[in-house]
């Protein structure tokens, strides 16, 4: 049976490819037609909601009773299979649980690493790397002939295997940052550096540093033909050399192809590797275009869903969501401190952070959705029915994301109120936008979770004040008594405005207000009387106090240019 004959992403393909060395079927049907929807690690302390048709890695599950319990639980969520460490005692209880749950039970060979298994399964099922070769109307007929697979160009893993067959050597395809994009079979024949690359999905830093110190990357990027890279140290085993070539789109370097070979390759294999680099370049360019098309499509769908109109339910279905309680989050990035990035730089950074945000939300809840709409990335985070802390949970998830994301700019996240259903998503989005606006209006200062994440309930007053400021004509603040006090302060270098503000904030408590101003209470009383005299302000009038407080609050609002 060839790869083309195997199911694209089902249990049968996984067992066919890995069954001889890693996996054994204990009970259940591996010929099920469903594609694997994702690989999830079992965690009894924090059980995530499973994606549809998940394959669950039961790390730590050993006793038949706990395995049976896990089978029942994940079967209720539509999982396809459960993998546990061999050996497993197959009891009647276990067999019955697997049958009733409709979940196939497999075992992982002793000594095999769970990380290795997860990586191999994700590679076989193309999780996170699947690309449709047809979205822009391409037929891909010529590429099918080059690769020789009946199913066409599925992804870069198929390309890597085709290149490996041409060169008779294990191959990896890496991006410009030495991140692993795809690899061929026969990697067990390679050296330790290659094995670490496969497991980490990234070339080890030590090896990359050696390549940089020897000028290997510069040589590869300067040449249009394959470059021979001999073993970099004396302790490397024989046959650990490399043939490498840059993958180019015009003048842009997209990545590299690396083949483990014993000696410099001949002209024929060099030409094959050169031709393959052109194929990989087309694939990566198409992948980039497809990603942009998918972003735009997702943004359009998300925007429609957030309008809570007649098409919302159907749009949610297309996004993989349900008509269920949810919280809308709004994220953007702004210049940090004195840094003012160029518009193009800001757009690139927003796209990068938005992609990371979407990935983070999906990891938390598989039915979440996120996309960039204008300069704001919106996320819809489902909340279990009956759960009352949905907004708090969403704020925690946002804070966790900001703690993990690496951005030279300042990411901000507004959290809207809980939407009971699709009809309330627009209200939740509006709330998230209002909270985000408050965050954008604040000075950057020292970044902290409190300055970068906010629920609408937490900043409701500031949001109202900003909206009030929108309705007040420019130049009308300050006015009346407050304007007179401000003018007096400016002329006499006094602090009557600060005195009035402290008194109002302390609700008329002179002792508290004077302590906040670090002055004696009698001095504070004198300044307060002077402020009332200068401003002709009746402090006994509640309406006058309210008007003064509102003006002072509006003056305090800092509104830097929003970018």
MARMI-903247 format. One record per residue (C-alpha): x, y, z. Coordinates in pm, 1 decimal, m for minus. Layout:
N
X; Y; Z .
...
***
This chain:
563
0.0; 0.0; 0.0 .
136.6; 342.9; m99.7 .
85.3; 674.5; 78.7 .
m163.3; 776.1; m189.4 .
m377.2; 471.1; m110.2 .
m397.5; 551.4; 260.0 .
m677.9; 757.2; 414.7 .
m573.6; 1122.2; 420.0 .
m597.1; 1179.2; 793.7 .
m774.7; 888.2; 959.9 .
m686.0; 628.8; 1220.0 .
m612.6; 375.3; 946.2 .
m331.2; 587.1; 807.6 .
m178.3; 641.8; 1150.3 .
m185.0; 269.5; 1229.0 .
m56.5; 176.9; 885.1 .
239.7; 412.7; 914.4 .
325.7; 367.8; 1282.4 .
173.4; 35.0; 1375.2 .
480.0; m172.5; 1301.0 .
699.8; 15.9; 1546.4 .
501.1; 239.6; 1778.2 .
132.2; 154.0; 1796.7 .
m83.6; m153.6; 1854.0 .
m462.3; m169.6; 1831.0 .
m619.7; m303.9; 2151.0 .
m986.6; m279.4; 2056.6 .
m1206.8; m77.1; 1825.8 .
m1235.8; m2.3; 1455.8 .
m943.1; 174.5; 1287.2 .
m1117.5; 179.7; 948.6 .
m1356.8; 456.0; 1052.3 .
m1398.5; 713.2; 772.7 .
m1367.2; 1023.5; 990.8 .
m1053.2; 1234.0; 965.7 .
m859.9; 1304.0; 1285.1 .
m955.1; 1653.8; 1397.7 .
m662.4; 1711.1; 1630.7 .
m414.0; 1554.9; 1872.6 .
m483.7; 1632.0; 2240.1 .
m289.9; 1530.8; 2552.0 .
m508.1; 1399.5; 2833.3 .
m488.2; 1611.8; 3149.2 .
m720.6; 1507.7; 3435.0 .
m650.1; 1833.4; 3622.9 .
m746.0; 2064.0; 3337.4 .
m952.9; 1884.5; 3077.9 .
m989.3; 2097.5; 2764.7 .
m1288.0; 2073.7; 2535.9 .
m1186.6; 1835.0; 2259.7 .
m1195.3; 1920.9; 1890.1 .
m1425.6; 1702.9; 1683.7 .
m1283.9; 1353.0; 1613.3 .
m982.1; 1406.3; 1837.9 .
m706.9; 1151.2; 1899.1 .
m629.3; 1167.8; 2272.2 .
m287.2; 1077.5; 2414.7 .
m357.2; 925.0; 2755.5 .
m29.2; 1014.1; 2925.6 .
m25.8; 858.3; 3273.4 .
m330.8; 636.0; 3221.5 .
m249.8; 276.1; 3314.4 .
m514.0; 104.6; 3526.9 .
m802.8; m53.3; 3329.3 .
m1058.5; 127.7; 3543.3 .
m918.5; 476.1; 3478.1 .
m873.0; 397.6; 3109.9 .
m1236.8; 285.6; 3089.1 .
m1345.6; 605.7; 3261.0 .
m1140.6; 813.7; 3016.8 .
m1288.9; 624.2; 2719.8 .
m1640.3; 702.0; 2838.2 .
m1560.1; 1067.5; 2897.7 .
m1388.8; 1139.7; 2564.9 .
m1638.4; 926.1; 2376.0 .
m1906.9; 1165.9; 2492.1 .
m1710.8; 1444.2; 2322.7 .
m1681.1; 1259.8; 1991.8 .
m1318.1; 1145.6; 2015.1 .
m1192.1; 888.5; 1762.7 .
m918.9; 719.0; 1961.8 .
m725.6; 696.2; 2286.9 .
m355.7; 603.9; 2304.4 .
m214.7; 469.2; 2632.3 .
122.7; 323.7; 2727.9 .
166.5; m51.7; 2670.0 .
108.8; m302.1; 2815.6 .
m260.2; m280.8; 2905.0 .
m467.3; m552.1; 3066.9 .
m777.9; m588.4; 2850.3 .
m1063.2; m653.9; 3093.0 .
m1431.0; m697.4; 3011.1 .
m1494.1; m355.6; 3164.1 .
m1236.4; m198.2; 2935.0 .
m1363.5; m367.7; 2619.5 .
m1723.4; m275.7; 2702.1 .
m1630.5; 88.0; 2771.3 .
m1446.8; 116.9; 2438.6 .
m1738.8; m36.8; 2248.7 .
m2002.8; 181.3; 2413.7 .
m1794.2; 497.4; 2375.3 .
m1716.6; 424.1; 2010.4 .
m1350.3; 503.4; 2076.0 .
m1060.7; 297.1; 1939.4 .
m804.1; 206.8; 2205.7 .
m438.6; 187.9; 2103.3 .
m116.2; 135.4; 2295.7 .
222.0; 306.7; 2257.0 .
530.8; 85.4; 2270.2 .
739.0; 106.5; 2586.9 .
1039.4; 334.4; 2552.3 .
881.6; 546.4; 2277.4 .
852.7; 918.4; 2359.6 .
509.4; 1078.6; 2370.4 .
653.1; 1391.8; 2205.6 .
785.8; 1179.4; 1920.4 .
448.1; 1013.8; 1874.9 .
261.7; 1346.6; 1883.9 .
494.6; 1494.5; 1623.4 .
464.2; 1194.1; 1393.8 .
84.4; 1185.4; 1417.9 .
56.5; 1556.8; 1349.1 .
280.2; 1512.1; 1048.1 .
78.9; 1219.6; 914.0 .
m252.8; 1392.0; 966.0 .
m114.3; 1724.9; 839.0 .
m247.1; 1899.0; 1148.2 .
m157.6; 2266.3; 1134.1 .
9.0; 2228.2; 794.2 .
m270.4; 2134.8; 556.6 .
m287.4; 2353.1; 248.5 .
m546.6; 2334.0; m22.8 .
m375.2; 2355.0; m365.1 .
m695.3; 2463.8; m537.5 .
m832.3; 2772.3; m354.3 .
m731.9; 3025.1; m618.9 .
m846.6; 2817.6; m913.0 .
m522.1; 2626.6; m971.2 .
m551.3; 2271.5; m1096.0 .
m202.8; 2167.5; m988.2 .
m181.4; 1913.9; m1271.6 .
186.1; 1976.9; m1342.0 .
270.3; 1949.5; m974.6 .
94.7; 1615.0; m952.2 .
323.4; 1488.7; m1225.9 .
634.2; 1617.7; m1047.2 .
539.2; 1471.3; m710.0 .
385.8; 1155.1; m852.3 .
108.6; 1119.0; m590.5 .
m235.9; 1026.2; m717.0 .
m393.4; 1259.3; m463.0 .
m191.6; 1558.8; m588.5 .
22.7; 1792.5; m386.1 .
m117.7; 1745.6; m39.0 .
144.1; 1945.9; 147.9 .
513.0; 2002.0; 200.9 .
554.8; 1660.8; 362.8 .
465.5; 1499.7; 31.3 .
713.5; 1729.1; m143.2 .
985.2; 1641.0; 109.7 .
929.4; 1269.9; 48.7 .
947.0; 1322.9; m327.1 .
1277.0; 1513.4; m294.8 .
1414.3; 1242.8; m63.4 .
1330.5; 979.9; m325.0 .
1511.1; 1178.5; m595.3 .
1822.8; 1231.8; m380.7 .
1811.3; 901.5; m193.1 .
1859.3; 1093.3; 132.5 .
1645.5; 1216.6; 424.2 .
1531.5; 1574.1; 364.8 .
1403.4; 1866.7; 567.9 .
1244.2; 2190.3; 449.8 .
1299.9; 2488.2; 680.4 .
1195.9; 2852.1; 682.0 .
1425.9; 3154.6; 699.4 .
1438.1; 3126.7; 1082.2 .
1540.3; 2756.8; 1068.8 .
1196.3; 2645.3; 1184.8 .
1103.6; 2304.0; 1049.5 .
827.2; 2319.8; 788.4 .
833.4; 1957.5; 668.5 .
1050.1; 1646.8; 667.5 .
1070.8; 1324.8; 471.0 .
1083.3; 967.1; 587.6 .
1413.1; 788.1; 674.8 .
1508.2; 1048.0; 938.4 .
1622.8; 762.2; 1162.0 .
1923.9; 733.5; 929.1 .
2037.3; 1089.4; 1011.6 .
2257.7; 1224.8; 1291.3 .
2168.3; 1359.0; 1634.4 .
2130.1; 1718.0; 1511.0 .
1863.9; 1609.4; 1262.2 .
1677.3; 1401.8; 1520.3 .
1667.1; 1700.7; 1756.6 .
1543.2; 1918.8; 1471.2 .
1253.7; 1680.6; 1403.3 .
1154.4; 1653.9; 1769.0 .
1180.4; 2027.0; 1841.1 .
1043.1; 2141.0; 1504.3 .
1336.8; 2382.7; 1508.9 .
1705.2; 2345.4; 1422.7 .
1896.2; 2334.4; 1754.8 .
2041.5; 2671.4; 1847.3 .
2390.2; 2525.5; 1888.6 .
2388.3; 2388.1; 1533.9 .
2250.7; 2712.7; 1391.7 .
2524.9; 2905.9; 1568.5 .
2789.5; 2678.4; 1414.6 .
2642.5; 2735.2; 1069.3 .
2643.3; 3111.7; 1121.7 .
3001.1; 3115.9; 1252.8 .
3123.2; 2917.0; 949.8 .
2938.5; 3149.9; 710.5 .
2725.9; 2862.3; 578.1 .
2403.4; 3059.7; 556.0 .
2573.6; 3342.6; 368.2 .
2715.8; 3095.3; 119.3 .
2378.7; 2926.0; 68.9 .
2199.5; 3257.8; 21.4 .
2460.8; 3381.7; m229.5 .
2451.1; 3066.4; m441.0 .
2178.2; 2955.4; m677.6 .
2303.0; 2595.1; m672.5 .
2328.1; 2336.9; m391.6 .
2602.8; 2397.0; m135.8 .
2800.1; 2116.0; 26.7 .
2819.9; 2150.5; 406.7 .
3073.7; 1908.5; 558.7 .
3042.6; 1784.5; 918.5 .
3090.5; 2084.1; 1146.2 .
3285.8; 1912.2; 1423.0 .
3527.3; 1622.0; 1453.5 .
3298.7; 1428.5; 1687.6 .
3014.6; 1410.6; 1432.8 .
2967.5; 1063.5; 1279.6 .
3059.8; 985.7; 922.1 .
2788.8; 1064.3; 670.6 .
2659.4; 1365.5; 860.8 .
2728.6; 1617.8; 587.6 .
2458.1; 1821.5; 419.4 .
2360.1; 1937.8; 74.7 .
2162.0; 2259.1; 109.2 .
1996.0; 2503.4; m126.2 .
1807.6; 2827.3; m76.3 .
1437.6; 2848.0; m163.2 .
1377.1; 3175.2; m348.3 .
1086.3; 3376.9; m480.7 .
1257.5; 3638.2; m694.9 .
1509.7; 3811.6; m468.0 .
1338.8; 3698.8; m147.8 .
1478.5; 3403.3; 50.0 .
1182.9; 3197.0; 172.4 .
1375.6; 2912.3; 334.8 .
1612.4; 2624.4; 268.4 .
1614.5; 2254.3; 179.1 .
1862.9; 2025.3; 355.8 .
1956.0; 1669.5; 258.2 .
2178.9; 1448.4; 475.5 .
2440.4; 1297.5; 241.8 .
2777.8; 1126.7; 278.8 .
2957.9; 1338.9; 21.9 .
2899.6; 1627.6; m221.0 .
2617.4; 1539.6; m457.0 .
2678.6; 1492.3; m829.7 .
2550.7; 1717.3; m1106.9 .
2234.7; 1514.8; m1170.7 .
2124.1; 1518.3; m807.0 .
2225.3; 1882.1; m779.4 .
1995.3; 1967.2; m1068.5 .
1715.6; 1766.7; m906.4 .
1758.9; 1962.9; m582.6 .
1764.2; 2290.5; m777.3 .
1439.6; 2198.7; m956.2 .
1286.9; 2093.0; m626.0 .
1368.5; 2432.7; m472.4 .
1154.7; 2597.7; m741.7 .
866.4; 2366.5; m657.1 .
899.6; 2439.0; m284.9 .
914.4; 2813.5; m358.1 .
586.3; 2795.6; m549.7 .
434.0; 2598.0; m267.9 .
540.7; 2849.9; m2.5 .
424.4; 3147.9; m208.8 .
88.9; 2979.5; m266.7 .
68.2; 2895.7; 102.0 .
124.6; 3262.6; 185.1 .
m142.1; 3370.7; m63.1 .
m381.4; 3105.4; 64.2 .
m323.1; 3222.4; 421.2 .
m404.9; 3580.3; 322.1 .
m720.6; 3468.0; 143.4 .
m820.9; 3260.2; 444.6 .
m758.2; 3557.4; 676.3 .
m981.7; 3779.7; 465.8 .
m1255.0; 3517.4; 447.1 .
m1241.7; 3456.9; 821.5 .
m1244.2; 3831.5; 888.4 .
m1554.9; 3872.4; 670.2 .
m1732.1; 3584.0; 843.5 .
m1634.5; 3710.8; 1186.6 .
m1752.1; 4061.6; 1106.3 .
m2088.0; 3924.6; 989.7 .
m2126.4; 3707.7; 1300.3 .
m2056.3; 4003.6; 1530.0 .
m2336.4; 4205.5; 1371.5 .
m2597.5; 3970.9; 1527.5 .
m2804.5; 3989.3; 1208.7 .
m3024.4; 3730.2; 1034.3 .
m2718.7; 3546.5; 891.4 .
m2536.1; 3516.9; 1222.3 .
m2631.0; 3156.8; 1301.8 .
m2525.8; 3031.8; 957.4 .
m2206.7; 3237.0; 973.7 .
m2122.4; 3090.7; 1314.5 .
m2167.8; 2743.1; 1170.4 .
m1924.0; 2822.7; 889.8 .
m1675.8; 2939.5; 1153.4 .
m1715.8; 2610.8; 1338.9 .
m1907.0; 2774.1; 1624.9 .
m2246.2; 2710.3; 1778.9 .
m2527.2; 2938.0; 1892.6 .
m2414.1; 2934.4; 2255.5 .
m2301.2; 3176.2; 2527.2 .
m1979.5; 3353.9; 2435.9 .
m1757.8; 3648.7; 2518.9 .
m1610.6; 3878.5; 2253.6 .
m1252.9; 3999.1; 2296.3 .
m1100.1; 4289.0; 2102.4 .
m720.9; 4311.5; 2058.6 .
m495.7; 4564.4; 1896.0 .
m134.8; 4681.8; 1923.2 .
m19.1; 5041.6; 1961.8 .
317.8; 5212.2; 1982.3 .
497.8; 5154.1; 2312.7 .
634.7; 5458.6; 2493.5 .
799.1; 5702.8; 2256.0 .
812.4; 5449.8; 1974.6 .
595.9; 5533.1; 1674.5 .
624.0; 5253.7; 1417.5 .
559.3; 5313.4; 1051.1 .
208.1; 5218.6; 932.8 .
343.2; 4922.6; 735.2 .
535.9; 4793.6; 1037.0 .
230.0; 4834.7; 1255.5 .
12.7; 4645.0; 1005.0 .
258.7; 4354.2; 992.4 .
280.1; 4339.5; 1371.6 .
m98.6; 4349.3; 1408.1 .
m130.9; 4058.2; 1167.1 .
135.9; 3858.7; 1349.7 .
m14.5; 3919.1; 1694.0 .
m365.2; 3847.5; 1560.0 .
m249.7; 3509.5; 1424.8 .
m90.7; 3427.3; 1760.5 .
m410.5; 3537.6; 1937.2 .
m622.3; 3308.4; 1719.0 .
m388.3; 3017.6; 1792.7 .
m400.8; 3088.6; 2167.4 .
m781.6; 3099.6; 2176.6 .
m806.4; 2777.8; 1976.6 .
m572.1; 2605.8; 2221.4 .
m797.7; 2714.0; 2507.4 .
m1125.2; 2623.1; 2335.3 .
m1134.3; 2440.9; 1998.1 .
m1460.3; 2612.3; 1896.2 .
m1327.7; 2964.7; 1942.9 .
m1267.7; 3188.9; 1642.4 .
m1058.1; 3500.2; 1585.4 .
m972.9; 3725.0; 1295.2 .
m838.8; 4069.0; 1208.6 .
m1112.2; 4317.9; 1118.2 .
m955.3; 4651.1; 1031.6 .
m697.2; 4727.0; 1296.8 .
m864.0; 4513.4; 1566.2 .
m846.8; 4136.6; 1608.5 .
m1176.6; 4006.7; 1743.9 .
m1211.5; 3673.9; 1918.2 .
m1528.3; 3483.2; 2004.0 .
m1471.9; 3261.9; 2308.7 .
m1753.9; 3014.4; 2387.1 .
m1860.6; 2981.4; 2750.3 .
m2025.6; 2674.2; 2901.9 .
m2396.4; 2727.4; 2970.2 .
m2461.6; 2814.9; 3330.4 .
m2108.2; 2939.3; 3391.5 .
m2120.2; 3280.7; 3557.8 .
m1753.2; 3374.6; 3539.9 .
m1721.0; 3383.0; 3161.6 .
m1592.8; 3742.9; 3149.8 .
m1339.5; 3684.3; 3428.3 .
m1218.6; 3369.3; 3254.0 .
m1185.5; 3555.7; 2923.1 .
m981.4; 3829.5; 3094.8 .
m752.1; 3565.2; 3247.8 .
m702.6; 3403.2; 2906.6 .
m622.1; 3742.6; 2753.0 .
m373.1; 3823.3; 3030.5 .
m209.4; 3483.8; 2985.1 .
m176.5; 3550.2; 2611.7 .
m18.1; 3890.8; 2666.8 .
227.2; 3735.5; 2912.3 .
333.7; 3488.1; 2644.2 .
331.1; 3696.6; 2327.7 .
655.5; 3863.7; 2227.5 .
582.9; 4205.3; 2082.2 .
794.6; 4520.2; 2074.8 .
469.9; 4718.1; 2066.8 .
191.4; 4735.2; 2328.0 .
m88.2; 4478.1; 2279.5 .
m419.9; 4568.5; 2443.7 .
m729.6; 4351.5; 2493.9 .
m1081.9; 4468.1; 2575.0 .
m1328.3; 4209.1; 2708.1 .
m1696.4; 4250.9; 2635.5 .
m1991.8; 4137.7; 2849.3 .
m2115.7; 3780.2; 2828.9 .
m2347.0; 3721.7; 2530.6 .
m2614.4; 3459.1; 2615.2 .
m2645.8; 3370.6; 2246.6 .
m2573.5; 3483.5; 1892.7 .
m2829.4; 3763.8; 1913.5 .
m2615.8; 3933.2; 2181.2 .
m2276.8; 3909.7; 2009.9 .
m2306.0; 4265.5; 1876.7 .
m2356.0; 4396.4; 2231.0 .
m2053.4; 4200.4; 2352.5 .
m1843.1; 4335.1; 2064.2 .
m1950.4; 4691.4; 2141.3 .
m1853.5; 4639.8; 2504.2 .
m1514.7; 4498.8; 2404.2 .
m1457.2; 4799.5; 2176.1 .
m1545.4; 5042.8; 2455.4 .
m1308.5; 4870.5; 2699.3 .
m1034.7; 4868.0; 2434.4 .
m1082.0; 5238.8; 2371.5 .
m1027.1; 5310.1; 2740.3 .
m701.8; 5113.7; 2733.4 .
m585.2; 5299.5; 2422.6 .
m659.2; 5634.0; 2587.6 .
m435.2; 5558.3; 2885.9 .
m66.0; 5649.7; 2882.8 .
159.8; 5352.4; 2811.9 .
385.3; 5389.6; 3116.3 .
512.7; 5055.3; 3237.0 .
318.1; 4770.5; 3071.1 .
116.0; 4558.9; 3311.1 .
m184.7; 4331.7; 3291.2 .
m401.6; 4602.9; 3450.8 .
m305.6; 4848.3; 3175.4 .
m331.6; 4595.8; 2892.6 .
m650.6; 4397.1; 2967.5 .
m983.9; 4535.8; 3081.6 .
m1340.9; 4417.0; 3110.5 .
m1607.7; 4673.3; 3032.4 .
m1741.2; 4643.5; 3388.0 .
m1399.0; 4744.0; 3520.1 .
m1370.8; 5060.5; 3308.4 .
m1736.9; 5151.0; 3264.4 .
m1698.0; 5501.7; 3411.2 .
m1395.8; 5584.2; 3194.3 .
m1583.6; 5458.2; 2888.8 .
m1879.4; 5684.7; 2971.5 .
m1648.8; 5982.7; 3022.1 .
m1479.6; 5923.8; 2686.5 .
m1819.5; 5909.4; 2518.4 .
m1923.9; 6224.6; 2703.8 .
m1607.5; 6398.3; 2584.6 .
m1705.5; 6307.0; 2227.3 .
m2026.8; 6508.0; 2270.4 .
m1863.6; 6816.3; 2421.6 .
m1732.2; 7061.8; 2160.4 .
m1356.3; 7108.9; 2166.1 .
m1261.7; 7415.3; 2369.2 .
m1557.7; 7385.8; 2606.4 .
m1350.1; 7203.7; 2869.4 .
m1271.4; 7351.2; 3107.9 .
m1540.7; 7615.1; 3142.7 .
m1706.9; 7815.9; 3417.1 .
m1560.0; 7788.4; 3768.0 .
m1303.4; 7522.2; 3673.7 .
m1175.2; 7734.2; 3383.5 .
m1124.4; 8029.6; 3617.7 .
m933.7; 7814.3; 3868.7 .
m713.6; 7667.8; 3593.0 .
m633.6; 8017.3; 3464.0 .
m543.9; 8132.7; 3817.0 .
m310.2; 7836.1; 3866.8 .
m135.6; 7904.7; 3538.4 .
m84.4; 8272.7; 3625.7 .
23.6; 8228.2; 3988.2 .
192.4; 7883.8; 3972.8 .
m48.9; 7760.4; 4241.2 .
m221.7; 7423.1; 4294.5 .
m584.7; 7512.0; 4349.0 .
m705.7; 7268.0; 4081.8 .
m522.9; 6981.8; 4253.5 .
m671.6; 7091.0; 4585.6 .
m1025.4; 7092.4; 4448.2 .
m971.1; 6756.8; 4281.1 .
m838.6; 6598.0; 4602.3 .
m1136.0; 6731.3; 4803.2 .
m1389.4; 6597.5; 4553.5 .
m1212.7; 6261.5; 4531.6 .
m1214.6; 6236.5; 4912.2 .
m1588.6; 6314.0; 4916.5 .
m1531.5; 6625.4; 5126.2 .
m1309.1; 6458.0; 5387.1 .
m1047.7; 6729.0; 5455.7 .
m824.2; 6501.7; 5663.9 .
m805.5; 6242.2; 5386.5 .
m765.8; 6499.8; 5109.5 .
m492.1; 6696.7; 5289.7 .
m300.4; 6373.1; 5356.4 .
m319.3; 6292.3; 4984.0 .
m176.8; 6639.6; 4910.6 .
91.2; 6609.3; 5183.1 .
m12.8; 6939.7; 5343.7 .
m150.7; 7038.4; 5683.3 .
m530.6; 7031.1; 5713.7 .
m547.9; 7406.5; 5786.5 .
m336.6; 7481.8; 5480.0 .
m563.6; 7260.6; 5274.7 .
m877.3; 7439.0; 5404.0 .
m727.2; 7776.0; 5310.0 .
m647.6; 7656.8; 4957.0 .
m993.6; 7508.8; 4917.8 .
m1159.5; 7836.2; 5023.8 .
m932.4; 8022.4; 4784.3 .
m1031.1; 7787.0; 4499.6 .
m1398.9; 7848.7; 4572.4 .
m1341.2; 8224.3; 4574.6 .
m1137.4; 8230.4; 4253.8 .
m1377.4; 8006.1; 4068.1 .
m1692.0; 8154.2; 4222.9 .
m1783.9; 7793.2; 4300.6 .
m2052.3; 7706.1; 4559.3 .
m1913.5; 7389.0; 4718.4 .
m2242.0; 7337.3; 4903.5 .
m2430.1; 7299.3; 4573.3 .
m2437.7; 6929.0; 4465.2 .
m2488.9; 7024.4; 4099.5 .
m2188.0; 7255.9; 4109.0 .
m1978.2; 6978.8; 4265.9 .
m2091.6; 6728.2; 4000.9 .
m2013.7; 6972.1; 3717.0 .
m1667.0; 7042.0; 3859.4 .
m1593.4; 6672.9; 3911.3 .
m1697.1; 6583.1; 3554.8 .
m1484.2; 6861.1; 3405.9 .
m1182.6; 6758.9; 3611.5 .
m1225.7; 6393.7; 3508.9 .
m1254.3; 6489.3; 3142.9 .
m939.8; 6700.4; 3177.1 .
m759.3; 6403.0; 3331.3 .
m837.0; 6176.3; 3037.5 .
m529.8; 6147.0; 2818.6 .
m622.7; 6082.5; 2458.4 .
m309.6; 6016.0; 2248.2 .
m354.5; 5981.0; 1876.9 .
m498.3; 5639.1; 1809.9 .
m311.7; 5446.8; 1547.2 .
***
